[in-house]
């Protein structure tokens, strides 16, 4: 049971990280509306933006189950690598259901905070290298001409599919997989 939980955590973390480093390549997550007016100031927090987009409904449910809604609505700034519903659906069967159980709240929070980086990092500022997440662990970003990928602590990779969804307290980058931190 403990090994299964670690696998789930690793997969969830991979997805969040990949979103932060997303490129504008079209993928199965292309339906995510990332339009942001260059002249308009953002009016919603990161959780409010996620809640207003059906492609993030699983992420929103996970944020609520982990009790992170208030934290992610805070001042920030935060950079969130947000996995889509498709990213969560790619987890092994039963993994998400297990993580959403109240007894796994701490583990779920660890996975989700592995998808969050302190500060506001726009796509143009993303560079290759190791990045420290809010949960204290690192993942590796590979920024190439053809896009950005994130490699989590488990060796899994996520591709950034959309970038620069600006919120009042940071920015969201969409990823195609769930990122997983190292097993503790």
C-alpha positions as CSV (number, residue, x, y, z in Angstrom):
1,X,0.0,0.0,0.0
2,X,2.8,2.4,0.8
3,X,4.6,1.8,-2.5
4,X,1.3,2.4,-4.4
5,X,0.8,5.7,-2.6
6,X,4.3,6.8,-3.6
7,X,3.7,6.0,-7.2
8,X,0.5,8.1,-7.1
9,X,2.3,11.0,-5.4
10,X,5.0,10.9,-8.0
11,X,2.5,10.9,-10.9
12,X,0.5,13.8,-9.5
13,X,3.7,15.9,-8.9
14,X,4.8,15.4,-12.5
15,X,1.7,16.8,-13.9
16,X,1.8,20.1,-12.0
17,X,5.4,20.8,-12.9
18,X,5.0,20.2,-16.5
19,X,2.2,22.8,-16.7
20,X,4.5,25.6,-15.4
21,X,6.9,25.0,-18.2
22,X,4.4,24.6,-21.0
23,X,4.9,25.6,-24.6
24,X,2.1,26.6,-26.9
25,X,2.2,23.2,-28.7
26,X,-1.2,21.8,-29.3
27,X,-1.9,18.5,-27.6
28,X,-4.8,16.6,-26.2
29,X,-5.0,19.4,-23.7
30,X,-5.5,22.0,-26.4
31,X,-9.1,22.7,-25.2
32,X,-7.7,24.6,-22.2
33,X,-8.6,28.2,-22.6
34,X,-5.4,30.1,-22.0
35,X,-6.4,33.4,-23.5
36,X,-5.3,36.4,-21.4
37,X,-5.6,40.0,-22.6
38,X,-2.2,41.7,-22.6
39,X,-3.7,44.9,-21.5
40,X,-6.2,43.7,-18.9
41,X,-5.1,43.1,-15.3
42,X,-5.9,39.7,-13.9
43,X,-9.0,39.6,-11.7
44,X,-9.0,36.0,-10.4
45,X,-6.7,34.0,-8.1
46,X,-5.1,30.7,-9.2
47,X,-7.8,28.6,-7.7
48,X,-10.6,30.8,-9.1
49,X,-9.1,30.4,-12.6
50,X,-8.8,26.7,-12.2
51,X,-12.4,26.5,-10.9
52,X,-13.7,28.4,-13.9
53,X,-12.2,25.9,-16.4
54,X,-13.7,22.4,-16.7
55,X,-10.4,21.0,-17.9
56,X,-9.1,21.6,-14.3
57,X,-12.0,20.1,-12.4
58,X,-9.9,17.1,-11.1
59,X,-7.2,19.5,-10.0
60,X,-9.7,21.7,-8.2
61,X,-11.1,18.6,-6.4
62,X,-7.6,17.6,-5.4
63,X,-6.8,21.1,-4.1
64,X,-10.0,21.0,-2.0
65,X,-9.4,17.5,-0.7
66,X,-5.8,18.5,0.3
67,X,-7.1,21.7,2.0
68,X,-4.9,24.0,-0.2
69,X,-7.6,26.3,-1.6
70,X,-6.9,29.1,1.0
71,X,-3.2,28.8,0.6
72,X,-3.2,29.0,-3.2
73,X,-5.6,31.9,-2.9
74,X,-3.1,33.8,-0.8
75,X,-0.9,36.7,-1.9
76,X,1.8,34.6,-3.6
77,X,3.1,35.0,-6.1
78,X,3.1,31.4,-7.2
79,X,3.9,29.6,-10.4
80,X,1.7,26.5,-10.7
81,X,2.3,23.7,-13.2
82,X,-1.2,22.5,-13.5
83,X,-2.1,19.0,-14.8
84,X,-5.4,18.8,-16.7
85,X,-8.1,16.2,-16.2
86,X,-6.5,14.1,-18.9
87,X,-3.2,14.1,-16.9
88,X,-5.0,12.8,-13.8
89,X,-6.9,10.3,-15.9
90,X,-3.6,8.8,-17.0
91,X,-2.6,7.8,-13.5
92,X,-2.9,4.1,-12.7
93,X,-6.5,3.1,-12.1
94,X,-7.6,3.8,-8.5
95,X,-4.7,6.1,-7.7
96,X,-6.6,9.3,-7.8
97,X,-9.5,7.9,-5.7
98,X,-7.0,6.7,-3.1
99,X,-5.3,10.1,-2.9
100,X,-8.6,11.9,-2.5
101,X,-9.4,9.9,0.7
102,X,-9.2,12.0,3.9
103,X,-6.6,9.7,5.4
104,X,-4.3,10.6,2.4
105,X,-4.7,14.4,2.7
106,X,-1.0,14.9,3.7
107,X,0.3,12.8,0.8
108,X,-2.0,14.6,-1.7
109,X,-0.9,18.0,-0.4
110,X,2.7,16.9,-0.9
111,X,2.1,16.0,-4.5
112,X,0.2,19.2,-5.2
113,X,2.7,21.5,-3.6
114,X,5.3,19.7,-5.7
115,X,3.6,21.4,-8.7
116,X,4.0,24.9,-7.2
117,X,7.1,27.1,-7.4
118,X,7.5,30.3,-5.3
119,X,7.4,33.5,-7.4
120,X,5.9,34.3,-10.7
121,X,7.8,32.7,-13.6
122,X,6.6,33.6,-17.0
123,X,7.3,31.3,-19.9
124,X,9.8,33.7,-21.4
125,X,11.8,33.4,-18.2
126,X,11.9,29.6,-17.9
127,X,15.4,28.2,-18.1
128,X,16.7,24.7,-18.0
129,X,17.9,23.4,-14.7
130,X,16.8,22.2,-11.3
131,X,13.9,24.0,-9.6
132,X,12.9,23.9,-5.9
133,X,9.2,23.5,-5.3
134,X,7.0,24.7,-2.5
135,X,7.2,21.3,-0.8
136,X,11.0,21.6,-0.7
137,X,11.8,19.0,-3.3
138,X,13.2,19.6,-6.8
139,X,12.4,18.7,-10.3
140,X,14.3,19.4,-13.5
141,X,13.2,21.7,-16.4
142,X,14.5,21.2,-19.9
143,X,13.7,24.3,-22.0
144,X,14.3,23.6,-25.6
145,X,13.3,25.4,-28.8
146,X,10.5,22.9,-29.4
147,X,9.0,23.2,-25.9
148,X,9.5,22.6,-22.2
149,X,9.5,19.4,-20.3
150,X,9.7,18.7,-16.6
151,X,11.3,15.6,-15.1
152,X,10.1,14.8,-11.6
153,X,12.0,13.0,-8.8
154,X,10.7,9.7,-10.0
155,X,12.1,10.2,-13.5
156,X,8.7,10.8,-15.1
157,X,8.4,13.6,-17.6
158,X,5.6,16.1,-18.3
159,X,5.3,18.5,-21.2
160,X,4.2,22.0,-20.8
161,X,1.2,22.5,-23.2
162,X,0.1,26.0,-22.4
163,X,1.7,28.9,-20.6
164,X,1.2,32.3,-19.0
165,X,-2.3,32.0,-17.6
166,X,-2.0,35.1,-15.4
167,X,-3.8,35.3,-12.0
168,X,-3.8,38.0,-9.4
169,X,-1.4,35.9,-7.3
170,X,0.8,34.3,-9.9
171,X,0.8,32.3,-13.1
172,X,-0.4,28.9,-14.3
173,X,1.4,26.8,-16.9
174,X,-0.5,23.7,-18.1
175,X,1.2,20.3,-18.1
176,X,0.2,16.9,-19.6
177,X,1.2,14.7,-16.7
178,X,1.1,14.6,-12.9
179,X,4.5,15.2,-11.3
180,X,5.6,13.0,-8.4
181,X,8.1,14.0,-5.6
182,X,10.7,11.6,-4.2
183,X,9.4,8.9,-1.8
184,X,9.8,9.9,1.8
